[in-house]
Amino acid sequence: INMPVFQTMGNHDYDYSFFKSGGTVSGDILSNANQIKMQQKFEDAFGPINFSFNRGEVHIVCMRNVLFESRSNAGSSHGGFTDEQFEWFKADLANVPKSKKIILCVHVPMCDSTTKENVSSVLNLIKQYSNSEIFSGHTHYKRGCANVNNSGIYEHVHSAVCGTFWSSNLECDGVPHGYT
């Protein structure tokens, strides 16, 4: 299609083999070291999971925001950010003029995760920039979340490409499935 495509890492992009085979993941599943092990194959194929770039007066940030619930349940995840990711994000925005718009691209909707790890801190940083927005996915229907966690930030939740889990040509909300 002759255009750049930028991605964020989702919950199905992790390498779960560490858990299924009794592999090398030890200690806290939420630790940065374990997250790095589980995302390595994705990064080898698509590049970094936390990155940013500018397009005109917009600073776009793509971040992984999938965190696992526990070592015993590798398939159960929620939206949040590690302390290391938050520090990276803070350092990234330190060089961005407040006049720029921020678009944060994540996988898990932040309006569903407002009490999880570092979500409020990330929202507090974003709201310092004019007209900033969040793009997320993960769900199987489109929706908008106005004023995420009383931050004044609007979130666009994009439905999954598989629609109703490949059972029809429609999303759960009745629109044709596809990339957005």
C-alpha positions, -999 to 999 in steps of 0.1 A, spaced: 0 0 0 31 22 0 25 38 34 41 34 68 23 12 93 30 15 130 19 -11 155 14 -16 192 19 -50 210 -12 -68 220 -20 -96 245 -18 -123 218 16 -111 207 35 -124 237 56 -156 237 38 -177 264 61 -207 259 80 -197 290 49 -207 310 36 -236 290 69 -255 292 80 -245 327 106 -223 310 130 -196 322 106 -170 336 111 -167 373 100 -143 400 75 -116 394 57 -120 361 52 -82 360 90 -75 363 106 -57 334 130 -86 329 102 -111 324 82 -87 301 113 -83 279 117 -121 276 81 -126 266 81 -97 240 114 -106 223 99 -125 193 75 -96 186 104 -71 188 125 -93 165 97 -92 139 83 -57 143 107 -35 162 106 -18 196 74 -19 217 78 16 231 86 43 205 76 77 194 77 100 164 65 133 151 41 141 123 38 179 120 25 193 152 16 158 166 38 137 188 27 100 185 37 76 211 32 38 208 35 18 240 29 -17 252 3 -16 279 -5 -53 284 5 -66 318 -2 -101 332 -22 -108 363 0 -135 378 26 -162 370 0 -189 373 -23 -174 348 -3 -162 318 -34 -157 297 -50 -132 320 -39 -96 314 -49 -60 320 -38 -26 308 -10 -9 327 26 3 324 57 -9 342 77 17 362 105 15 336 80 23 308 66 53 328 102 66 332 108 62 295 75 80 287 83 109 310 118 113 295 103 111 259 78 139 267 104 161 284 116 171 250 82 177 235 68 213 235 35 216 253 20 231 222 21 198 204 -8 173 205 0 139 219 -16 107 205 -9 77 227 -14 44 210 -19 14 232 -36 -20 230 -59 -23 261 -84 6 264 -72 30 291 -108 38 300 -111 2 313 -78 3 332 -78 36 351 -68 20 385 -40 -2 372 -2 3 372 9 39 363 -22 46 342 -31 77 362 5 89 360 5 85 322 -28 103 319 -15 132 340 14 136 317 -7 135 285 -33 160 297 -5 187 299 -7 188 261 -35 204 241 -62 182 225 -44 150 232 -61 117 225 -56 80 230 -60 53 203 -66 17 216 -80 -16 205 -84 -50 221 -122 -50 221 -144 -64 193 -165 -32 189 -158 4 183 -165 30 210 -154 63 223 -145 72 259 -148 109 267 -129 123 296 -109 92 306 -105 91 344 -116 128 345 -85 138 325 -103 156 297 -87 131 272 -108 114 246 -100 77 238 -109 61 204 -113 23 210 -109 5 176 -124 -29 171 -104 -60 163 -97 -70 127 -113 -104 133 -147 -88 142 -168 -113 160 -139 -137 162 -140 -145 125 -176 -157 127 -190 -131 103 -179 -102 81 -192 -77 108 -179 -63 140 -199 -68 172 -214 -34 166 -226 -43 131 -200 -24 110 -177 -43 85 -146 -57 101 -111 -45 91 -82 -24 101 -88 11 115 
